[in-house]
Amino acid sequence: MAVEGLIDVGWLERLRAVTDDFVEQSRSLTESNVIFDLDVGHSASEPRLRRLSSPTDLHETYWSFASASPLVDVVVDLLGPNVKFHHSKLNFKAARGGEEVKWHQDIQFWPHTNYDLLTVGVFLEDVEPGMGEVGFVSGSHNGPLFDLYDGNAWIGALGDADLSTAGVERASCPIGRAGTITVHNCRTVHGSAPNRSNRARPLLLQTYAPADAYAYTDLVKRSPHGEELIRGEPARWARHDPRPCLMPPSGAYRPIFASQQRED
Ligand SMILES: O=C(O)CCC(=O)C(=O)O
């Protein structure tokens, strides 16, 4: 679902100011690192970022936004009163070619005991058709959980055979002015095309879990706010969904772009 213009200009200005500072910092980089994922053609004169990883770990403004803005009220309405923050990321989708994100579901990247996690995307700038807007397959969270391996290789995306049954041709691709939010469940099939416009499409994403969903991997264990309770009470009992969950490969996490593009 999408709600147009939910985030006010005050928040947007704060988020853009801090984002501009990180883009400035990226000018000196020639290769990606754990914080900055660089897009093809990145240079000091024309910074091109795919992703700023875990922005909530990097600046208080991102954390205040994720943990104490109207966003959290939306999440509580959907998940109930007891909510944990899980992680955040800022996908830039640079102008003129910012990379596609292939069709995938999220939960296979960070499996949990149940499937009630959701991600809220926030448009930091206006998004028009052709800017690599994210497409979501409505109802797909109730469908199958797909294999994101190709044989033994983790590709973080649906294979061709599954793509033909996943309903991607009927995906809806919300657009809207800056401050618009999208919300999708962790099983929802989604993806986005390259950005063919002359403007970047910064999308700030934050993922939340109900307090009774427990992670199977230690992906966010080292993150200062990973799995932090932001509303309500901690859960004494873990709630288990009986449906099985695919596990990602063990070892160091690789960002979605690197996995999907099979970068070494
Ligand atoms: O930024 C995008 O276009 C999609 C991001 C996404 O689906 C993800 O990071 O899981």
The ligand as an SDF file (V2000), in Angstrom:
LIG
                    3D

 10  9  0  0  0  0  0  0  0  0999 V2000
   15.1550    0.4850   -3.9270 O   0  0  0  0  0  0  0  0  0  0  0  0
   14.4420   -0.2620   -4.5880 C   0  0  0  0  0  0  0  0  0  0  0  0
   14.0560    0.0500   -5.7100 O   0  0  0  0  0  0  0  0  0  0  0  0
   13.9460   -1.5770   -4.0420 C   0  0  0  0  0  0  0  0  0  0  0  0
   14.6340   -1.9560   -2.7940 C   0  0  0  0  0  0  0  0  0  0  0  0
   14.3710   -3.3350   -2.3210 C   0  0  0  0  0  0  0  0  0  0  0  0
   13.4690   -3.9930   -2.7530 O   0  0  0  0  0  0  0  0  0  0  0  0
   15.2410   -3.8940   -1.2910 C   0  0  0  0  0  0  0  0  0  0  0  0
   16.2650   -3.2840   -0.9640 O   0  0  0  0  0  0  0  0  0  0  0  0
   14.8990   -4.9910   -0.7880 O   0  0  0  0  0  0  0  0  0  0  0  0
  1  2  2  0
  2  3  1  0
  2  4  1  0
  4  5  1  0
  5  6  1  0
  6  7  2  0
  6  8  1  0
  8  9  2  0
  8 10  1  0
M  END
$$$$
